[in-house]
Amino acid sequence: MNDTNQKFIVNIGRQIGSGGLEIGRKLSELLQVDFYDKALLKMAAKESGLDSSYFEKADETPTDRLSFALFSNPLNISSRKVLDKDELFKMQSNVIREVARKKSCVIVGRTSDYILRDFPNSFNFFIHAPYEERLKWLVQKEKISERRAAHMIHKIDRQREHYYNYYTNKKWGLSASYHLSIDSSILGFEGTALLFKSFIEQTLLHKVK
């Protein structure tokens, strides 16, 4: 728990299979704050009046592959207006900023570290793990073959990298972009969450001295 009563935001980037979601959820429980992942997509859809499927299709995928033809009129725009991924990204970014302005929370993915780069007490972490550990975790978690898990790792990491690099002009996973970059296989999911918690609390305490 944050004993200084300072508002803070935790942004987590992650390789698939490294336990980013699980660590993020555990960290939010330890810090007693809200957790956001795909829930942000639903919030962005609700705010914009669009069906959430538009955001799900655009979620952390490269920007140049798809545009969305809207056949309703939720935003007072032409019924034939084409809404591209850049516009969807801006809508989701607005939701992320609004959440961050209101309360402390943990956010996984969505380039939130870049979107909230000017927010005070914004902690940026990246979680990675050895390929074999990620492969084993995905086979166990998703109940899939090693071949399918290997395909997921290649495809989804590539999508996340392209998405992050395009919108941030930074390099996804580069340690210099984060406060901490850690191999989750060393301490395990809970141990990694505890390390993040300690780092956040010590940093906030240092700021009030």
N, C-alpha and C positions, 0 to 999 in steps of 0.2 A: 504494500500500500504506500502511496505517496504521502509521507508525513508532513511535507512542506505546503501542501494544499495548492501547489502550482499546477496549472493546466498544462498538459503535454500531449503530444501525438507520437505514436510509434508507427513507422512505415517499414514494412517488411517485403523485400524482394526475395525470390527463391527459385532454385532449380526444381523442376518437377521431381518428385520422389525424395526430396530432401527433408520433408516434414514441415514445410513452411506453414501450412494451414494448421496443423496440429500444434506446432510451437506457438503460433499466433494466438490461437484460442486459449492455450494454457497460460500464456503471458497475460491475456486480458483477464482471466480468472484471478491470477496472482495479484494483479494491479487493481482489480475490481473496477474495470472500465469496459465499455462496449467494444465489440469486435465487428469489423466489417470486411466482407469479401464480396461475394456476388450480390449481397444485400444492397450494395451501392448501385448496382445496375437497376434493381427494382425501384430504388429511390429516384434515380435519374429518370426512369421511365414515368414514374408517377408525377414528378415535377414537370416534365415536358408534355405529358399527355399522350406519349407514344406507347405502343405495345412493347413490353419488356423484351420480346424476341429480337427487336432491332438491336438492342444493346448487347444481348447475348451473342448474336452473330458477329458483332464487332469487337467482342471482348478479347483484349490482348492479342489481336491478330494484325498482320501487316495492313497498312492503310490503303494500298492500291488495288485491292482485289474486288471490292464490292461496293456498290451504292445501293441505296434503298429507295424504291419508288413508293411513295405514300399515297394511298388511295382514300384516306380519310382526311379530315381537316382539323387536327387537334391543336395546331399551332397558328391558326388563322393564316395559313399559307395556301397556295394553289394546290388543288387536289392532285395535280400531276407533278408537284415539286419533287425533285430528287434530293434526298438528304444524305450526304456522304459521311464517311467515318470521321473526318475532321470535325464536323459539326456535332456528331455524337460524342466525340472526345471532349469537346468544349462543354457540352451539357453535363457529362459525368464529372468533369473537373469542377464545375460550379457546385455540384452536390458535395464533392469531397471538401471543398473550401468551407461550405456552409456547415458541414458536420464538425470540421476542425475548429470553427469559430465558436461553436456552442459548448463543446465538452472534450474531455480527454478520451482517447480511444486508441485502438490498435487497428491498422488498416493493412491488409495484405494485397500486394500487387497494385495494378491500376496506375503505375508511375506516380503514386502519391508522394514519394520522396521529392520528386521534381515539382509537382504541383504545389506542394506546401513548403518549398525551399525557403520562403521568406517568413514563415511562421516561427515564432519563438518556441523553444523547447520541443523541437521536432527531431526525433531520433530516427536515424536511418540504418537499418540492418539488412545484411544479405546472408541468406542461408544456402549452403551448398553441401555436397557430400560426394564421396567416391562413386563412380559409375556403378560398380557391383552392388553397393549398398542401396542405391536408388532403385536398381533393377529388382533386387530382392523385396524391397518395401512395396513396390508397385504390384508385383506378382501376388504378394500377400494381401494387400489392401483391396485391389481391384478384382482379384480372383481371375487373373488372366495368365496367358502363357508368357514365357520369357521373350519370345519373339514379338508378341504384341506390346509388351512393356518396353522393349528396346525401341520399337517404332514410336511409341508415345514420347519417350525421352527425346528422341531426335526431332520429332515434329513440334512438340509443345515448347521445348527450350528455344528452338529456332524462331517460333512465332513470338515468344516473349521478348527475345533479343531484338528482333526486327521492330516490334512495336515500341519498345522502350527507347531504342536508339533513334528511331524516327521522330518521336515526340519530344525527346529531351535533349537531343544533340550531345548526349553522353554515351558511354559504353556500359551496357548492362553487365552487372557482375564485377566490374572493375573495383577493386578494394578502395581506391582513392575516392570513390563516389559515396562511401558509406562510413558511418562511425565505427561499425564493427562488421566484419565479414567472417563467418565461422563455419567450420565443418561440423555438422550436427551429429555425425557418427561418433565424435570424440566423447561428448558428454551425454548424448541421447537427447530426445525431445524435451523431457522435463528439465534436465540439467541445463540445456541451452536456454530454455525459458527463464530459469532461475538466474543464469548469468546475465541475461538481458535486464531482468528486473533489478539486479544489484547495480548494474551499470547506470540505469536510469535514476535510481534513488540516490546513488552517490553523486551523480552529476548535478541533480537538482539541489541536493544539500550543499554542494560546493558553491553553487550560484548565489545562495542566500547568505553565505559567510561574509 
